[in-house]
Amino acid sequence: MCRHLAYLGPPRTLHELLYAPPHSLHVQSWAPRRQRYGTVNADGFGVGWYPEETGTPGKDAPEEFPTALRYRRAMPMWGDASFTDAARAITSGCVVAAVRDATIGFGSEESGAQPFRADRLLFSHNGAVEDDEALTAALALPVPSGALDARAPVDSASLFAHTVRLWRATGDLPGTLAAVVRRARELSDGRYNLLAGDGTVIAGTTAGDTLYALRRPGEGGEGVYLASEPFDDGHDWREVPEGSVVIATRERTDIRPLN
């Protein structure tokens, strides 16, 4: 299993989001408090974010300049002191991050660290698939164009491939995540807590593990968080019920059943 977090709101540094809280994602890499499966998330980490200004493609920035940037490592988050420093200088109003406890049978190489990325989509899977071969056969191919992470040697890859296809076809992020979970459950038992963002909304599912939501006032306005577990005890976190999909915009948070 893993721990993951998404944020949407006024620009914050990655240090504020991932390191500063008392039970931050950084702390959860070695001491999660509500993780039901596994004990330590030491098999890699990653964070994706949307720059506040990327320039005009072809003029201020090259055409291939990504709309979502990403940093991933195969090492434990606590072991990367250089990123700890860099996080103080990186600011964004939308972030998706995860620390990884690799599923048995899969390695801890960097390609398996999430979030995965395609176009403006950042995607994370907290869970495990019991019959990975069934999902791979039904969902992995053909690999969506530009979604190289769908080739990663990890059980989340086929879920990401199907997510990219549906999201590109509909533009409905929460609807896409709910549909992916429903289809995955038809193919295999497993735990399918998905989390994703596209720069303007963040969304997640509860299908086998915990997810919490928080709207928090702060300098510059209100920010919203979706997280596997609360990163502090001083705010009114809302537990998302099992079997739900949650969508958060800058204005509101809505929760509805997966089915």
C-alpha positions in Angstrom: 0.0 0.0 0.0 0.9 3.7 -0.2 0.0 7.0 1.2 -0.9 9.8 -1.1 -2.1 13.5 -1.0 -3.6 16.0 -3.4 -3.9 19.8 -2.9 -5.8 22.5 -4.7 -5.8 26.2 -3.7 -3.7 29.2 -3.3 0.0 28.6 -4.2 1.9 26.8 -1.5 5.5 25.6 -1.4 6.0 21.8 -1.6 7.7 22.1 1.7 4.5 23.5 3.3 2.5 20.7 1.8 4.7 17.7 2.2 7.1 18.4 5.1 5.8 21.0 7.4 2.7 19.4 9.0 3.4 17.2 12.1 2.1 14.1 10.4 3.1 15.1 6.9 3.5 12.8 3.9 7.2 12.8 4.7 6.5 11.5 8.2 4.0 9.0 6.8 6.8 7.4 4.7 8.1 5.8 8.0 5.3 6.3 10.5 1.9 6.2 9.0 -0.9 6.3 11.6 -3.9 4.8 9.7 -2.3 2.5 7.1 -4.2 -0.8 7.0 -1.8 -2.7 4.9 2.0 -2.5 5.3 4.0 -0.5 7.8 6.7 1.5 6.0 6.5 3.4 2.7 10.1 3.1 1.7 9.9 1.9 -1.9 10.0 5.3 -3.5 8.1 8.6 -3.7 7.0 11.2 -6.2 5.3 14.5 -6.5 3.7 16.3 -9.4 2.8 19.9 -9.6 1.6 22.6 -12.0 3.8 25.6 -12.4 2.1 28.9 -11.9 3.6 30.2 -15.1 4.7 28.0 -17.9 5.0 30.6 -20.7 3.5 30.5 -24.2 4.6 27.3 -26.1 6.8 28.1 -29.0 7.6 31.6 -27.6 8.4 31.7 -23.9 8.8 27.9 -23.6 9.4 25.0 -26.0 6.3 23.2 -27.3 7.1 20.1 -25.4 7.3 21.9 -22.0 4.9 19.9 -19.8 1.9 21.4 -18.1 2.6 19.2 -15.1 6.1 18.8 -13.7 7.2 15.8 -11.7 9.9 14.5 -9.4 10.2 10.8 -8.6 12.8 8.6 -6.9 13.1 5.0 -6.0 14.5 5.8 -2.6 12.6 6.6 0.6 11.4 10.1 0.9 13.4 10.6 4.1 16.6 9.8 2.3 16.5 12.6 -0.3 17.9 15.7 1.4 18.3 17.5 -1.9 14.6 17.4 -2.6 13.9 18.6 1.0 15.8 21.7 0.1 14.3 22.1 -3.4 10.8 21.8 -2.0 11.2 25.1 -0.2 11.6 26.9 -3.6 8.9 25.1 -5.6 5.4 26.7 -5.4 2.1 25.5 -6.9 -1.6 25.7 -6.5 -2.2 22.0 -7.4 -0.1 19.1 -6.3 -0.4 15.3 -6.2 2.2 13.3 -4.2 2.7 9.8 -3.0 5.0 7.6 -0.9 5.2 4.0 -1.9 5.1 0.6 -0.2 5.5 -1.7 -3.2 3.1 -4.5 -3.9 4.6 -8.0 -3.3 6.1 -9.2 -6.6 6.9 -5.7 -8.0 10.2 -3.9 -7.6 11.0 -0.5 -6.2 12.4 1.1 -9.4 11.7 4.8 -10.1 9.2 3.9 -12.9 6.8 2.5 -10.4 6.8 5.6 -8.2 3.7 7.8 -8.5 2.1 10.0 -9.5 1.9 8.9 -13.1 1.5 11.6 -15.8 -0.2 12.1 -19.1 -1.1 15.5 -20.6 -2.4 17.6 -17.6 -3.3 14.5 -15.6 -1.5 13.4 -12.5 -2.6 10.0 -11.1 -1.9 7.9 -8.0 -3.1 4.4 -6.9 -3.1 3.4 -3.3 -3.9 -0.3 -3.2 -3.1 -3.6 -4.7 -4.6 -5.8 -7.5 -5.1 -9.5 -6.7 -5.1 -10.6 -10.4 -2.8 -8.2 -12.2 -2.8 -10.4 -15.3 -6.5 -10.0 -15.7 -6.4 -6.2 -15.5 -3.3 -6.1 -17.8 -5.0 -8.2 -20.5 -8.2 -6.1 -20.4 -7.0 -2.6 -19.7 -3.4 -2.1 -20.5 -3.3 -2.2 -24.3 -3.2 -0.4 -26.5 -1.1 2.1 -24.4 -2.6 5.6 -24.8 -0.3 7.9 -26.8 2.0 9.9 -24.6 1.2 7.8 -21.5 4.5 6.1 -21.0 3.8 5.4 -17.4 1.2 2.9 -18.5 4.2 0.6 -19.4 5.6 0.7 -15.8 6.1 -2.8 -14.3 3.6 -2.3 -11.5 -0.1 -3.3 -10.9 -1.2 0.4 -11.1 -0.1 0.7 -14.8 -3.2 -0.8 -16.3 -5.5 1.3 -14.1 -3.6 4.4 -15.3 -4.0 3.4 -18.9 -7.7 3.0 -18.6 -8.0 6.3 -16.7 -6.2 8.2 -19.4 -8.4 6.8 -22.1 -11.7 7.6 -20.3 -10.5 11.0 -19.1 -9.4 12.1 -22.6 -12.8 10.9 -24.0 -15.0 12.6 -21.4 -13.0 15.3 -19.5 -14.9 14.1 -16.4 -12.2 13.3 -13.8 -14.4 12.0 -10.9 -16.6 10.1 -13.4 -13.5 8.5 -14.9 -12.1 7.4 -11.6 -15.4 5.8 -10.6 -15.7 4.0 -13.9 -12.2 2.7 -13.6 -12.8 1.3 -10.1 -16.0 -0.3 -11.2 -14.4 -2.0 -14.2 -11.3 -3.1 -12.2 -13.6 -4.8 -9.6 -15.3 -6.7 -12.4 -11.9 -8.1 -13.4 -10.2 -8.7 -10.1 -10.5 -8.3 -6.4 -8.3 -5.6 -5.0 -8.0 -2.3 -3.3 -8.6 0.7 -5.6 -8.1 4.0 -3.9 -7.3 6.3 -6.8 -6.3 10.0 -6.6 -5.9 12.4 -9.5 -5.7 16.0 -10.5 -5.7 18.0 -13.7 -4.6 21.4 -12.4 -8.2 22.7 -11.8 -9.8 19.9 -9.9 -8.7 17.0 -7.7 -10.6 13.7 -7.2 -10.3 10.4 -5.4 -12.0 7.1 -4.7 -12.4 5.0 -1.5 -12.3 1.4 -2.4 -10.5 -0.6 0.2 -8.6 2.0 2.2 -9.0 5.4 3.8 -9.3 8.9 2.3 -9.9 12.2 4.1 -10.9 15.6 2.9 -10.1 19.0 4.4 -11.0 22.6 3.4 -8.6 24.9 5.3 -8.5 28.7 5.2 -5.1 30.3 4.9 -3.2 33.2 3.5 -4.4 33.9 -0.1 -7.7 32.0 0.4 -9.1 28.5 1.1 -7.2 25.4 0.1 -8.6 21.8 -0.2 -6.7 18.6 0.6 -7.5 14.9 -0.1 -5.2 12.6 1.8 -4.9 9.0 2.8 -4.7 10.1 6.4 -4.8 13.5 8.2 -1.5 15.3 8.4 -2.4 17.0 11.7 -4.9 16.8 14.5 -5.9 20.4 14.6 -8.4 20.6 11.8 -11.8 19.2 11.0 -10.9 16.4 8.6 -13.8 14.7 6.9 -13.5 10.9 6.3 -14.7 10.0 2.9 -17.0 6.9 3.2 -16.0 3.6 1.7 -17.3 3.1 -1.8 -17.3 6.8 -2.7 -15.8 9.2 -5.2 -14.9 12.7 -4.0 -14.3 15.8 -6.2 -12.9 19.0 -5.0 -12.7 22.4 -6.8 -11.5 25.7 -5.3 -15.1 26.4 -4.4 -16.6 23.2 -3.0 -16.2 19.5 -2.2 -18.7 16.9 -3.2 -18.9 13.2 -2.3 -21.1 10.6 -4.0 -21.3 6.8 -4.3 -19.0 5.0 -6.7 -22.0 3.2 -8.3 
